[in-house]
């Protein structure tokens, strides 16, 4: 039998990755003194569980800026016994990039500090539903507790902030189809070398079809090439790409393709190993066959090359994790980008209904709900990254209070 316990708060924050942590810091700095925080693990989110071994495309100085942007964070940094994630990061080259495990450890230390604060009540579990009632301007949020799946807790607040994250697109909307059976590789696995080597056989011919030329695709190719030249000598790649490699470019005071172009180690590897002028003579070129799928060539290219592939990897982007059931006055609100029943608006960090009216007290942040930005030549991107989340939240959270 389900046991129900309820509590009242000034805000409910769902998710404890970098965005959720940043939301807590900003709300505390703005004076909210009773916040419910919900997450299954409170362990740094996917950046810690999946991407510790990934090289970042962010300078160390930006991670440090994230950790010192609000007073609650600065208090945690000052009170955490050294050595800690902050002191370790201080010793790194601030103008260079670093492995994401440094950022993940920083996120975990900030989380640990926030969980000790009396203003924060944490619930280990998952939100199953949330309903907003207009008559009392309150969200009722139901939580399935991780430690006791038969126990449901309800919390009440005028503000509900979703930092629910995203995951790699496992299969694109129009999946590539092959006549032969091809085993699909998980992008998260390929981005984690410590487990990737176990996902592919060592002593038999393996050909991996890599679909995409995103930052994640290039990192995946880096890891697969490293396997091919070390422990998996029979590994080969067929790299299917529609367009030339695209890099972030430093302009006069701004960055072209700041959020979509290659940076850091991925950019360096691509320039040295994967460009058309380099691939035939590079070390990576010993293991990679590049396949052009531009301008309607996809179908023929797949039909020609897929019969020789044993595995396939899609590196074609990320999609939002499923949201809890959301409703207003008992009427279900759907997040559906095709039909726009619920529309994300990064201008104020909130949501609009199908009539373009604001959903009261419903907000978002992070990779699932990023800020929409335009560069000086009007290219539109979504700003994703620790410090970009923080910068966005410092702008919008005052509007939520």
N, C-alpha and C positions, 0 to 999 in steps of 0.2 A: 504494500500500500504506500502511495506517495505521501511524503511529509512536506508541508508547505510552510516556509518561514518568510517574512517580508520585512523590508527596511526602507527608509527614506533617505535620499541623497540629493546633493546639489547637481551631480552629473554622474552618468554611467559611461565608462570607457571600455570598449570591447577590443581586445588585442594588446599584446605586450611585445611587439617588435619595435623597431626604431621609431615608427610613427606613434604607436601607442605610448611609448616612453616619453616622447616629446610632447604629446598632448597632456600627459600628467604634469610634466614640468611647467608648462604654460598655464594650465588651470590653477595650479598651486600658486604660481607667481601672481596671478590675478586675484588671489584671495579666496578661492573656493576652499572650504575647510572640511568638506565631507564628500568624498568621491569613492564610488564603487568601481573597482577595476577587475575585469573578467578575462581570463585566459586559461587554456588547459594546462600550461606548464610554467609560465613566467620564466622562460629560459632563453630570451633573446630572439625569439621568432625564427623564421627560416634562415636569416643571415647566420645564425648560430647552428641550427640543426642541419642545414643543407650546404651552406656556402662558405664555411670556414676556410676551405682550401682554395678559394677563388681569389685571384689577384684583383684588387680594387681598381677602379678607374678614377679615384678621388685622391687628391693630395692629403697627406696626414694632417696638415693644418686645418682642413675643413672638418675632419672628425673631431679635432680638439675644439674647434669653434662650436660645434654641436654640443659638446660636453660642458661648455662654459657659458652657453647663451642665456640661461635663466638662473636666478639665485638659488632655487632649490637644488639644481645640479651642482652649482659651485659649492654649496654646503656639503653635498655628498662627496665631491672630489676631495675637499679639505679634511673630511672626517674619516675617510677610508684608510685603513692601515696600509702603509707601504711595505714592500712593493705591491702595486696594484696595476690594473689596466691603464690607468691614467698616467702613472709614473713611467710605465714601460713605453707608452706612446710618446711621451715627452722626449725620450731618448732617440726616437727615430728621426730621420731626415724629414723635416716638415714640408719640404718642397717636392718630395717624392711620393709615389703611391706605396701601398703596403698590402700585405695579405689581409683578407677580410676577417681573419681570426682576431686581429687586434681590435677591430671595430666591434666584433661580436662580444669580446670580453669586456669592452667598455660598456656596451649596452647591458650586459649581465650585471656589472657592478652598479650601474645606475638603477637598474631594476631592484637589486637587493637593497639599495638605500631608500628607494621610494616605498618599498614594502614595509620598512620600519617606521614610516611616518604615521602619526596618529590620525592624520587627515584622510588616510587611504585605507579602505577596507577591500581586501582582495578575495576573490572567489575563483577557485580552481575548477573550471568547468567550461561549458559551452552555452551560449545563448540560443534557446530554441525558438523564442518568439518575443515580439515587442509590440505593444499597442499604445497609441497615443489617444487620450481622451481630451476633447476640446473643452469640456465643461470645467475641468480642473487643471488644464495645461500640463498634464503629467504623462510620462511614458511609464508603462508597466512592463518590466523586463523579466522574463522567466529564464532561469538558469538551471541546466542539468549539471549537478555537481559531479566532478570527476571521481572523488573518493567514495561517493555513495550514489550510484546511478538511479536509485529509486527515490532519491530526495530531490525535490525541486524547490528552488528559492526564488521568490519574487522580490525585486527591488524597484523603487519608484524614484523618478527624477524628472525635472523639466527638460533635461538635456541628455541626449543619447549620441555618443560619438563612435562611429564605426571605423576601426583600423584593422580590418579583417584580412588584408593581404591578398596576394595573387600567387598563382602557380603556373609553371610552364604549360603552354597549350600542348596537350598530349597528341591530339589529332586535329589538323586544320579543318575548317568548315567544308572544304572540298578535298577530302583525303586522297593522297596518292595511292592508286590501286595497282597491285602487281599480281600476275597470275601465279607466281610461285610464292610459297610461304616465306615471309620475311619477318624475323623477330624484331619487335620494336624496342629500342633502348630508351630508357628514361633520361631526360636531359639532366636532372639532378644527380643521377648516378655518374654520368659522363663528366660532370663538373667536379666530381669528388674523386681524385686519383686513388685515394686509399682504398676505395671499394671498386673502382672501375676495372682494375686489373683482374678481379674475380668474375666480372660480368661477361667476359669474352674468353673463348677457349684459346689456349696458348699454342697448341701443337697441331692445329689444323687450319686450313685456309679460311680467312674471314674477310669479307668485304662489307664495309659499312657505308650505306648511302646517307650522306649528311645533307639535309634540306635547309637552306638558308645561309645568309651572310651577315646576320646580326652580331652584336658583340658576344652574345652567348654562343653563337655558332663558331666564331673564331676561337674562343676559349676551348670549346669542345674539340675542335680540330687540333689545337695545341696539345691537349691531353692525349688524344688518339695517336697523333704522330709520335709523341714521347713513348707511348706503349710500343708502337711499331719498331722504333729504333732501339728498344731495350728488351723487354720481356716477351713481346709478341711479334716475332719476325715475320709471321705469315699474315699480318694484318695489313689491309689496304683500304683506301678511302675513295669513294666517288662523291665529289662535292658538287651538288646541284645549286646553281645560283643564277638569279635573274639579272643582276646589275653589277656594275663595278663596285669595288670596295669603297666605302664612304667613311671618311675620317672627321673627327672633330677638328676644327681649324681655329686657331687663335687669331682674332681680328684686332681692330683698334678699340680695345676696351670691352670686347664681348667675344663669345665663342660661337662660331657657326656649327650647327649640328651638335650642340652641347649635350643633348640628351639622347641622340640617336647615332652619332658618329663613333667610330672606334677611338679608344683612348688607351693610355697605359701600355701594359705588356701586350694586350691584344693588338693594338695599333702597331707596335714595334714588330711583332711577329708577322703581321699581315704585310707590312711594307718590305720586310727582309725576305719573306719566304713565299708569299702567296700572290703578289702582284704578277700579272701576265708576263712581265719582263724578267721576273725572278723565279717563278715556279719551275720552269724547265731545268734550271741549274741549281736550285736550292736543295737542302737536305730534305725538307718536307715534300718536295716534288718527287722524291724517290717513291713515296707512298701514296700520293694523291693524283687522281685524275679529275680535272675540272670539267664539268659538263654545263654547257650554256642552256639555260631554260628561258631565255628572254623572248619577247615578241612572238608568242604562240608556239614556241619550240618545245614546251613542256611535255605534251603527250607523246610525241615521237621520241624525245630523250628518255623518258621513263620506260617506254616500251622497249627501247634498245638496250638500256643499261641495267634495269632492275632484275632481269633473269640471272645476272651474275652477282647479285647482292645477297648476303645472308642476313644482314641487319639493317635497320633504318632508324635514323635519328631526326626528329623534327626539332629545329631550333628557330621557330617562327614567331616567337613572342610569348606573352603571358596573358592570362585572363584572371578576372576577379574570382576569389574563392566564393563558394555559395554563401549567401546571406541568410540570417534567420528569417522566419516569417514575420514580416512587418505589416502593421495595419493601423488604420486611423478610425476611431469610433467603431471598431469591429470590421471595417471594410479593408480588405487586403490591398496593400500597396506592392506593386511588382517592380523589380529593377530589370528592365528589358530594353536594351539599347535599340532594338528594332522598332518597338512600339511606343517607347518613351512614356510609359506609365509613371515612371519615377526617374527624374533626370538630375544628374550630378551637375552642380554649378560651383566651380572653384572660385568664382568671384567673391563669394562670401563663405565658402566651405560648407555648403548645405545642399538641400534637395528641393526640386520643384515637382509638383504633381502634373497630371496630364493637362490641366488648365493653366499651367505656368505659375501656379500659386505656391508660395513657400510652405514646405512641410515644417511645422513649428518644432524647434528643438532637435531636429535631426541633422547631424553633421558627419563629416568624414575626413580622412587624411590617409597619407601613405601611398603605397604603390597601387592600391585598389582605387583610391580617390585622389589622384595627384592634381597639382596646380597646372592649369593650361597657360602656357607662356608663348609669347611671340618675340622673335628677335628683331633687330633693326630693319631687316629686309622682309619682315612679315612671314617668315617661316614659323609655323605653329608646332609646338611639341608639348609633351607632358614632363614636368620637372620631377625627376626621381633621384633620390639620394638622401643620406642622413641630413646634411646641412640644408638641402633644398626643402625637405620636410619641415625643418625647424624654421627656416625663413618664411615659409608659407604660413605656418601656425602662428608665428609672432604677428603676422598681419591680420589673420582672420579671427583668432580666438577672442580678442576684445569685442568683436561683434556678437559673440555667443553669450556674453554675460549680461 
